[in-house]
Amino acid sequence: MENDNVRIDKWLWAARFFKTRSLAAEAVDRGRIKINAENIKPARSVKINDKILIDNGSSRWEVVVLGLSDKRGPAPVAQALYRETELSIQKRANDQEARRLSPEPGSTIKGRPTKRDRRAITRAGGA
C-alpha cells in the first residue's frame, strides 16, 4: 500500500534493513538512525528524498528515499524504495575488505580460553 505518511520504523522494516519492526524501532530509539543528520523518534514520518543514515549493527548505510511503503514485500520491491549513495557503497566495500583481512581475535586459541587468553582477547579489542 503506497501512502505519503509512513513511520520510519515501518519503512526500515519494509525496505528490509531490519528483520522485525520492533528491531527497527529499537535502533531508532538508540540513535542509530538519523534522517537528514538529526536524531528522530520511531513515529517520525519519512518523506521522499530524505537522506537516512542507518547503522544496523553489522554495517552502516546512507540512503536516499525513493519510495514509501509500510508493507514488507519481496527484496526487489524493497530495494526500489531507496538508493544508496556512492560514498556509502564505497565505505561499506572498504569496511568489508578490512573485516576480511583482519584476523579473528580468538582464532589462535584452541579450545576454551583460559583467564590469560580472555585478557589477551579483551586487550586486542575482541569481546
N, C-alpha and C positions, 0 to 999 in steps of 0.2 A: 504494500500500500504506500503510495507516494503522497507525502504531505509536506507542508512547509514549517511544521513545528515538531521537530524530533529532538528528544533529550539526548545529551552527549553519551550517557551510558548505554542507551538503546542503539545509537548509531555505531558506537565502538563494537558492540556485540554483533550487530547486523553486518558490519564491514569485516568481521572475523579477526579482530585484533585480540579479543578475549573470548574464552570458551563459554563463559556464562555472563549474564548481565550483572550479577552480583559482584563478580571479579572486576568488571569494568567500573562499577560504582565505587568499589573499594579503592581502585587505582586513582580515580578522580579525587576521592576523599584524602588520599595520602599525598596529593600534589604531583602525581606522576603524569598527569595530563594537563596540558596548557593550551588554551585557544588564544591565538594572536599574542603569545608570550605572557598571558596573565592566568593566575590560578582561578579555578572555577569550582562549581558545585555540580553534583550529578544531574540536577534538574535543568541545567543550562541548555538552552536551545542551540542547535547547530545550524549555521547558515551556509549557503553555497559560497565558495571562495574563502571560507575561514581556513587559516593555517593552524593545524593541530600538531603539537609535539606529544608523542606517545612513547612512554617508557614502560614496556610490558614485562620487565624483569630480565628477559634474555636479550632483548635488542631495543634500540631506540629508533623511532621513525619520525619523519617530518613530512606531513602530507597536506595537500590542499583538497578541500571537499568539492567534489564534482556533482554528487547526487545525494539525495536524502531518502532514507528508508528506515523503518522501525521493525521490519520483518527480516529474519535471517534466512537467506536463500543460498543457492549454490555459490561456490567460490568465484566463478567468472562474473556473476552478478554483483557479488560483494566487492570485487576488485574494480568494478566500474564506478563505485561510489567515491573513489579518491584517486589522486595522482601523487606519487611520491616525488619529492624534489630531487634534483640531480645531486645536490650536496649530501642529502640523506642516503641515497643509493651508494655513493662513493664511500661515505663514512661507514656504513654497515658492511660493505665489502672489505674495507681495511680492518675493521674490528673482527670479522670472521677469519681473515687471514692471520691476524695476531693470535687469536684463540687456537688456531690450527698449529701454529708454530711454537707456542709456549707449552711446556710440559705440564702435566697434571701434578699438583703439589705432592700428592702421596703416591706417585707411580713407582718410586724406588723402594717403597716399604712393602715387604712381603708379609702377609698375614695381618693379624690385629696389631695396630700401632701401640708401642709402649708409651709411657708417660713422656719419655725423652723425645720420641718420634712426634707425638702430638704437639709438643712445644716447638719443634722444628717446623712443623706444618703451619702452626699459627704465626710464627715469625716470618715465614715465606708468603703469608697472605692467603693461606688456604681457608679453612673453616673458622 
